[in-house]
Amino acid sequence: MMQMVDNGEHPGPRILHQSWKTHELPAHFEKWSKAWRKYHGDDWL
């Protein structure tokens, strides 16, 4: 699996788990979340 990653291949879906105590993203994390998605791309769930 590490060889796949080293070659730029992805062995499965890319999923970032984020959790909070409520279903809404706290306002002070919105900037961080948008920056992360911009840097890592839209192929993450």
PDB file as gemmi writes it, atoms N, CA and C in Angstrom:
CRYST1    1.000    1.000    1.000  90.00  90.00  90.00 P 1                      
ATOM      1  N   MET A   1       0.825  -1.189   0.000  1.00  0.00           N  
ATOM      2  CA  MET A   1       0.000   0.000   0.000  1.00  0.00           C  
ATOM      3  C   MET A   1       0.872   1.257   0.000  1.00  0.00           C  
ATOM      4  N   MET A   2       1.958   1.246   0.746  1.00  0.00           N  
ATOM      5  CA  MET A   2       2.819   2.432   0.788  1.00  0.00           C  
ATOM      6  C   MET A   2       3.434   2.703  -0.578  1.00  0.00           C  
ATOM      7  N   GLN A   3       3.718   1.669  -1.358  1.00  0.00           N  
ATOM      8  CA  GLN A   3       4.263   1.874  -2.701  1.00  0.00           C  
ATOM      9  C   GLN A   3       3.226   2.577  -3.578  1.00  0.00           C  
ATOM     10  N   MET A   4       1.951   2.228  -3.424  1.00  0.00           N  
ATOM     11  CA  MET A   4       0.886   2.901  -4.174  1.00  0.00           C  
ATOM     12  C   MET A   4       0.864   4.384  -3.830  1.00  0.00           C  
ATOM     13  N   VAL A   5       0.950   4.701  -2.569  1.00  0.00           N  
ATOM     14  CA  VAL A   5       0.946   6.097  -2.126  1.00  0.00           C  
ATOM     15  C   VAL A   5       2.169   6.824  -2.664  1.00  0.00           C  
ATOM     16  N   ASP A   6       3.332   6.177  -2.605  1.00  0.00           N  
ATOM     17  CA  ASP A   6       4.559   6.778  -3.130  1.00  0.00           C  
ATOM     18  C   ASP A   6       4.463   7.059  -4.631  1.00  0.00           C  
ATOM     19  N   ASN A   7       3.709   6.237  -5.353  1.00  0.00           N  
ATOM     20  CA  ASN A   7       3.523   6.410  -6.797  1.00  0.00           C  
ATOM     21  C   ASN A   7       2.400   7.377  -7.138  1.00  0.00           C  
ATOM     22  N   GLY A   8       1.775   7.969  -6.127  1.00  0.00           N  
ATOM     23  CA  GLY A   8       0.691   8.901  -6.364  1.00  0.00           C  
ATOM     24  C   GLY A   8      -0.660   8.231  -6.548  1.00  0.00           C  
ATOM     25  N   GLU A   9      -0.727   6.927  -6.318  1.00  0.00           N  
ATOM     26  CA  GLU A   9      -1.976   6.189  -6.427  1.00  0.00           C  
ATOM     27  C   GLU A   9      -2.666   6.172  -5.066  1.00  0.00           C  
ATOM     28  N   HIS A  10      -3.967   5.963  -5.088  1.00  0.00           N  
ATOM     29  CA  HIS A  10      -4.729   5.964  -3.840  1.00  0.00           C  
ATOM     30  C   HIS A  10      -5.438   4.619  -3.676  1.00  0.00           C  
ATOM     31  N   PRO A  11      -5.136   3.881  -2.622  1.00  0.00           N  
ATOM     32  CA  PRO A  11      -5.702   2.543  -2.445  1.00  0.00           C  
ATOM     33  C   PRO A  11      -7.181   2.535  -2.071  1.00  0.00           C  
ATOM     34  N   GLY A  12      -7.751   3.657  -1.796  1.00  0.00           N  
ATOM     35  CA  GLY A  12      -9.160   3.710  -1.416  1.00  0.00           C  
ATOM     36  C   GLY A  12      -9.623   5.144  -1.368  1.00  0.00           C  
ATOM     37  N   PRO A  13     -10.862   5.359  -0.940  1.00  0.00           N  
ATOM     38  CA  PRO A  13     -11.359   6.737  -0.876  1.00  0.00           C  
ATOM     39  C   PRO A  13     -10.605   7.537   0.181  1.00  0.00           C  
ATOM     40  N   ARG A  14     -10.440   8.813  -0.109  1.00  0.00           N  
ATOM     41  CA  ARG A  14      -9.790   9.714   0.837  1.00  0.00           C  
ATOM     42  C   ARG A  14     -10.892  10.350   1.669  1.00  0.00           C  
ATOM     43  N   ILE A  15     -10.866  10.069   2.944  1.00  0.00           N  
ATOM     44  CA  ILE A  15     -11.908  10.564   3.833  1.00  0.00           C  
ATOM     45  C   ILE A  15     -11.250  11.261   5.017  1.00  0.00           C  
ATOM     46  N   LEU A  16     -11.639  12.500   5.244  1.00  0.00           N  
ATOM     47  CA  LEU A  16     -11.187  13.237   6.421  1.00  0.00           C  
ATOM     48  C   LEU A  16     -12.360  13.283   7.395  1.00  0.00           C  
ATOM     49  N   HIS A  17     -12.150  12.772   8.579  1.00  0.00           N  
ATOM     50  CA  HIS A  17     -13.210  12.774   9.582  1.00  0.00           C  
ATOM     51  C   HIS A  17     -13.049  14.006  10.468  1.00  0.00           C  
ATOM     52  N   GLN A  18     -14.096  14.783  10.545  1.00  0.00           N  
ATOM     53  CA  GLN A  18     -14.134  15.943  11.433  1.00  0.00           C  
ATOM     54  C   GLN A  18     -15.368  15.778  12.306  1.00  0.00           C  
ATOM     55  N   SER A  19     -15.245  16.066  13.558  1.00  0.00           N  
ATOM     56  CA  SER A  19     -16.419  15.928  14.421  1.00  0.00           C  
ATOM     57  C   SER A  19     -16.488  17.074  15.433  1.00  0.00           C  
ATOM     58  N   TRP A  20     -17.699  17.443  15.733  1.00  0.00           N  
ATOM     59  CA  TRP A  20     -17.993  18.456  16.735  1.00  0.00           C  
ATOM     60  C   TRP A  20     -19.155  17.965  17.566  1.00  0.00           C  
ATOM     61  N   LYS A  21     -19.467  18.655  18.621  1.00  0.00           N  
ATOM     62  CA  LYS A  21     -20.564  18.243  19.495  1.00  0.00           C  
ATOM     63  C   LYS A  21     -21.927  18.492  18.867  1.00  0.00           C  
ATOM     64  N   THR A  22     -21.979  19.340  17.844  1.00  0.00           N  
ATOM     65  CA  THR A  22     -23.238  19.627  17.161  1.00  0.00           C  
ATOM     66  C   THR A  22     -23.079  19.273  15.683  1.00  0.00           C  
ATOM     67  N   HIS A  23     -24.135  19.415  14.902  1.00  0.00           N  
ATOM     68  CA  HIS A  23     -24.079  19.121  13.469  1.00  0.00           C  
ATOM     69  C   HIS A  23     -23.575  20.297  12.643  1.00  0.00           C  
ATOM     70  N   GLU A  24     -23.323  21.420  13.265  1.00  0.00           N  
ATOM     71  CA  GLU A  24     -22.870  22.607  12.547  1.00  0.00           C  
ATOM     72  C   GLU A  24     -21.399  22.877  12.824  1.00  0.00           C  
ATOM     73  N   LEU A  25     -20.706  23.280  11.762  1.00  0.00           N  
ATOM     74  CA  LEU A  25     -19.293  23.630  11.883  1.00  0.00           C  
ATOM     75  C   LEU A  25     -19.178  24.957  12.632  1.00  0.00           C  
ATOM     76  N   PRO A  26     -18.424  25.004  13.732  1.00  0.00           N  
ATOM     77  CA  PRO A  26     -18.244  26.267  14.440  1.00  0.00           C  
ATOM     78  C   PRO A  26     -17.618  27.323  13.522  1.00  0.00           C  
ATOM     79  N   ALA A  27     -18.073  28.534  13.627  1.00  0.00           N  
ATOM     80  CA  ALA A  27     -17.640  29.623  12.739  1.00  0.00           C  
ATOM     81  C   ALA A  27     -16.120  29.790  12.721  1.00  0.00           C  
ATOM     82  N   HIS A  28     -15.470  29.637  13.871  1.00  0.00           N  
ATOM     83  CA  HIS A  28     -14.022  29.857  13.905  1.00  0.00           C  
ATOM     84  C   HIS A  28     -13.234  28.732  13.225  1.00  0.00           C  
ATOM     85  N   PHE A  29     -13.880  27.615  12.856  1.00  0.00           N  
ATOM     86  CA  PHE A  29     -13.216  26.549  12.106  1.00  0.00           C  
ATOM     87  C   PHE A  29     -13.503  26.618  10.605  1.00  0.00           C  
ATOM     88  N   GLU A  30     -14.397  27.478  10.177  1.00  0.00           N  
ATOM     89  CA  GLU A  30     -14.769  27.578   8.769  1.00  0.00           C  
ATOM     90  C   GLU A  30     -13.558  27.912   7.888  1.00  0.00           C  
ATOM     91  N   LYS A  31     -12.750  28.867   8.306  1.00  0.00           N  
ATOM     92  CA  LYS A  31     -11.570  29.263   7.533  1.00  0.00           C  
ATOM     93  C   LYS A  31     -10.594  28.089   7.413  1.00  0.00           C  
ATOM     94  N   TRP A  32     -10.358  27.380   8.487  1.00  0.00           N  
ATOM     95  CA  TRP A  32      -9.470  26.225   8.482  1.00  0.00           C  
ATOM     96  C   TRP A  32      -9.995  25.146   7.542  1.00  0.00           C  
ATOM     97  N   SER A  33     -11.270  24.863   7.597  1.00  0.00           N  
ATOM     98  CA  SER A  33     -11.867  23.826   6.777  1.00  0.00           C  
ATOM     99  C   SER A  33     -11.775  24.164   5.286  1.00  0.00           C  
ATOM    100  N   LYS A  34     -12.056  25.388   4.926  1.00  0.00           N  
ATOM    101  CA  LYS A  34     -11.973  25.815   3.527  1.00  0.00           C  
ATOM    102  C   LYS A  34     -10.530  25.765   3.022  1.00  0.00           C  
ATOM    103  N   ALA A  35      -9.584  26.191   3.845  1.00  0.00           N  
ATOM    104  CA  ALA A  35      -8.171  26.174   3.455  1.00  0.00           C  
ATOM    105  C   ALA A  35      -7.692  24.735   3.246  1.00  0.00           C  
ATOM    106  N   TRP A  36      -8.121  23.824   4.102  1.00  0.00           N  
ATOM    107  CA  TRP A  36      -7.725  22.424   3.981  1.00  0.00           C  
ATOM    108  C   TRP A  36      -8.236  21.853   2.662  1.00  0.00           C  
ATOM    109  N   ARG A  37      -9.511  22.108   2.343  1.00  0.00           N  
ATOM    110  CA  ARG A  37     -10.089  21.604   1.093  1.00  0.00           C  
ATOM    111  C   ARG A  37      -9.393  22.217  -0.120  1.00  0.00           C  
ATOM    112  N   LYS A  38      -9.035  23.493  -0.056  1.00  0.00           N  
ATOM    113  CA  LYS A  38      -8.356  24.159  -1.171  1.00  0.00           C  
ATOM    114  C   LYS A  38      -6.974  23.543  -1.385  1.00  0.00           C  
ATOM    115  N   TYR A  39      -6.255  23.285  -0.327  1.00  0.00           N  
ATOM    116  CA  TYR A  39      -4.905  22.735  -0.419  1.00  0.00           C  
ATOM    117  C   TYR A  39      -4.900  21.277  -0.888  1.00  0.00           C  
ATOM    118  N   HIS A  40      -5.832  20.465  -0.371  1.00  0.00           N  
ATOM    119  CA  HIS A  40      -5.826  19.032  -0.647  1.00  0.00           C  
ATOM    120  C   HIS A  40      -6.712  18.617  -1.812  1.00  0.00           C  
ATOM    121  N   GLY A  41      -7.581  19.479  -2.300  1.00  0.00           N  
ATOM    122  CA  GLY A  41      -8.390  19.146  -3.469  1.00  0.00           C  
ATOM    123  C   GLY A  41      -9.754  18.586  -3.134  1.00  0.00           C  
ATOM    124  N   ASP A  42     -10.540  18.446  -4.192  1.00  0.00           N  
ATOM    125  CA  ASP A  42     -11.928  18.017  -4.039  1.00  0.00           C  
ATOM    126  C   ASP A  42     -12.107  16.506  -4.056  1.00  0.00           C  
ATOM    127  N   ASP A  43     -11.013  15.740  -4.144  1.00  0.00           N  
ATOM    128  CA  ASP A  43     -11.170  14.290  -4.175  1.00  0.00           C  
ATOM    129  C   ASP A  43     -11.279  13.684  -2.774  1.00  0.00           C  
ATOM    130  N   TRP A  44     -11.351  14.533  -1.772  1.00  0.00           N  
ATOM    131  CA  TRP A  44     -11.556  14.077  -0.392  1.00  0.00           C  
ATOM    132  C   TRP A  44     -13.020  14.208  -0.017  1.00  0.00           C  
ATOM    133  N   LEU A  45     -13.483  13.276   0.789  1.00  0.00           N  
ATOM    134  CA  LEU A  45     -14.832  13.337   1.339  1.00  0.00           C  
ATOM    135  C   LEU A  45     -14.769  13.825   2.762  1.00  0.00           C  
TER     136      LEU A  45                                                      
END                                                                             
